[in-house]
Amino acid sequence: MMRFSRSPESERFVRSLSKAYAVFLLLALAAVPAFAIAYVHFFQDPTLHFEHHGFHEVAIGVSLLQGALIAYVTFHCYLRSKETFLYWLTLGFLGFTLVYGWHGVFTRLSDDHMMLFILFGPASRLVMAICLLIGLLSYGRDDESALELKPNSFWWAAISVFVVISIIVSLVAFSPWAIASRWLMELAAMGVMLSCAVIIVMRRINSPLMTVYAISVVFFAQSSIAFMLGTAWNHQWWLAHAIFAVGFMALSYSVIQGFLTTGSFSKVYSQAELFEQLRAEKERADDALLKLRNAHEELEVIAATDSLTSCANRRGFENSAQIEMERSKRSGAPLSFVTLDLDHFKQINDQHGHTIGDQVLIAFVGLVKKSLRPSDILGRIGGEEFAIILPDASLDDAVTMTERLRQMIEFELFTIEDRTINLTVSFGVSQFGVDGDDYDALYKVADHRMYRAKELGRNKVVSNEQS
Ligand SMILES: Nc1nc2c(ncn2[C@@H]2O[C@H](COP(=O)(O)OP(=O)(O)OP(=O)(O)O)[C@@H](O)[C@H]2O)c(=O)[nH]1
């Protein structure tokens, strides 16, 4: 039966297709107002009006409340993240609210002083657009170390500027440039909002919040087009309000999400980003754990190794001996134990110095290791005393092997720094299960026999009590 299966190529193709479709959806969404504007422009009678002062005042009142609330929330985001972008966004909302308020206040003057009523609309959107643009230019570029909260005086100065702007707008409304300034401000607001969208696209800022932000500014830009095509109270004019309101609410939603998560616009994570961070964190933790384990193992090795000769130290040797004795117990294979002590080593130290003595110990260990089987374990018990575990070796095997070793050492000439040193060693041998059932017993017997070898004149192997 034929089955569909995933292949890297098909996966890549679907991924590219999905990405392209996501871009198309965003573009289509951003362009929705344009369709509505075109529809109203071409199919509605532009003289149709809905002049209702009370409704307008309520609508403006609601948007002012939203503006004030969102300015306050943005301000709190700013207090948390100190991002330059966020104080400009706060200023944008604040400026919009303060200037736009007059548009509502002068609703009932619209019949007699149309320009006084109208001009505050584009003025407020232009103020917001400029703040958004300046903020956007600093988006993600803050030098973390230099982030400092603005003093209170800064905010009072900003409020004063917005009040001054409102006064200027009022004055312009009564001037001969009123109509021209309306067009100029509307075009400027549109241009600045579009510039914001272009910057976001050019800088490839595609975090979820900034995507909503981009759509909002495109909505704002289109609301300016609708305002320019409409006249006060007609449907295009109301539609312009609606488009602006949708953009404003979408932007407010972003701010709320920013506030409820990281308090920052640039540091709000999508689910995908969170998973990516989680994966990276886990990788880091696994890596650290592995390093820790390796370090631990290295430490274990160091703790079980003699630093001078690099063979097992007393602790390491005893551990290995325990393991081998357990193995021998389980398998029933013989196991022998040898202790060895260098003869008259003090004389070597006295004659050649301690450093040469060290070199002799190192060379001695090298020689012994060479003659042992890989399964045999050599350990330095202390000073010039060593021990060997011989797995799978009966007492006879151990004696044969030890005798061979004894002779080899006896005839070896250790050459260290132009000095030739001769060495002999005394050995004591014991067998596991015969001379003792645990490490201490086995060691004690072998050590006793080794001292016996010393007594017998050194350079000997002793493996029983009769010697
Ligand atoms: N160079 C060097 N000497 C060591 C080390 N550990 C112990 N020794 C020396 O080994 C010598 C042991 O001396 P003794 O216990 O009298 O034994 P010995 O001279 O070997 O004589 P016998 O064991 O009776 O044959 C001492 O001089 C210690 O200083 C070491 O790490 N390096």
The ligand as an SDF file (V2000), in Angstrom:
LIG
                    3D

 32 34  0  0  0  0  0  0  0  0999 V2000
   63.1190    9.8450   46.5210 N   0  0  0  0  0  0  0  0  0  0  0  0
   62.1080    9.4110   47.2590 C   0  0  0  0  0  0  0  0  0  0  0  0
   62.3630    8.7140   48.3700 N   0  0  0  0  0  0  0  0  0  0  0  0
   61.3320    8.2580   49.0980 C   0  0  0  0  0  0  0  0  0  0  0  0
   59.9970    8.4820   48.7380 C   0  0  0  0  0  0  0  0  0  0  0  0
   59.1880    7.8850   49.6520 N   0  0  0  0  0  0  0  0  0  0  0  0
   60.0080    7.3080   50.5800 C   0  0  0  0  0  0  0  0  0  0  0  0
   61.3060    7.5120   50.2260 N   0  0  0  0  0  0  0  0  0  0  0  0
   62.4980    7.1200   50.9180 C   0  0  0  0  0  0  0  0  0  0  0  0
   62.5780    5.7100   51.0010 O   0  0  0  0  0  0  0  0  0  0  0  0
   63.4640    5.4170   52.0860 C   0  0  0  0  0  0  0  0  0  0  0  0
   62.9420    4.2580   52.8600 C   0  0  0  0  0  0  0  0  0  0  0  0
   63.8970    3.9470   53.8270 O   0  0  0  0  0  0  0  0  0  0  0  0
   63.7580    2.7530   54.7970 P   0  0  0  0  0  0  0  0  0  0  0  0
   62.3350    2.6250   55.2950 O   0  0  0  0  0  0  0  0  0  0  0  0
   64.8000    2.8910   55.8220 O   0  0  0  0  0  0  0  0  0  0  0  0
   63.9990    1.5030   53.9140 O   0  0  0  0  0  0  0  0  0  0  0  0
   65.1240    1.1540   52.9250 P   0  0  0  0  0  0  0  0  0  0  0  0
   66.2600    2.1170   52.9650 O   0  0  0  0  0  0  0  0  0  0  0  0
   64.5520    0.9470   51.5740 O   0  0  0  0  0  0  0  0  0  0  0  0
   65.6220   -0.1670   53.5010 O   0  0  0  0  0  0  0  0  0  0  0  0
   64.8560   -1.5590   53.4940 P   0  0  0  0  0  0  0  0  0  0  0  0
   63.4370   -1.3240   53.2250 O   0  0  0  0  0  0  0  0  0  0  0  0
   65.0420   -2.0540   54.9020 O   0  0  0  0  0  0  0  0  0  0  0  0
   65.4690   -2.3710   52.4640 O   0  0  0  0  0  0  0  0  0  0  0  0
   63.5680    6.6760   52.9330 C   0  0  0  0  0  0  0  0  0  0  0  0
   64.8360    7.2630   52.7380 O   0  0  0  0  0  0  0  0  0  0  0  0
   62.5230    7.5890   52.3570 C   0  0  0  0  0  0  0  0  0  0  0  0
   62.8820    8.9410   52.4020 O   0  0  0  0  0  0  0  0  0  0  0  0
   59.7720    9.2370   47.5560 C   0  0  0  0  0  0  0  0  0  0  0  0
   58.6380    9.5090   47.1520 O   0  0  0  0  0  0  0  0  0  0  0  0
   60.8080    9.6940   46.8460 N   0  0  0  0  0  0  0  0  0  0  0  0
  1  2  1  0
  2  3  2  0
  2 32  1  0
  3  4  1  0
  4  5  2  0
  4  8  1  0
  5  6  1  0
  5 30  1  0
  6  7  2  0
  7  8  1  0
  8  9  1  0
  9 10  1  0
  9 28  1  0
 10 11  1  0
 11 12  1  0
 11 26  1  0
 12 13  1  0
 13 14  1  0
 14 15  2  0
 14 16  1  0
 14 17  1  0
 17 18  1  0
 18 19  2  0
 18 20  1  0
 18 21  1  0
 21 22  1  0
 22 23  2  0
 22 24  1  0
 22 25  1  0
 26 27  1  0
 26 28  1  0
 28 29  1  0
 30 31  2  0
 30 32  1  0
M  END
$$$$
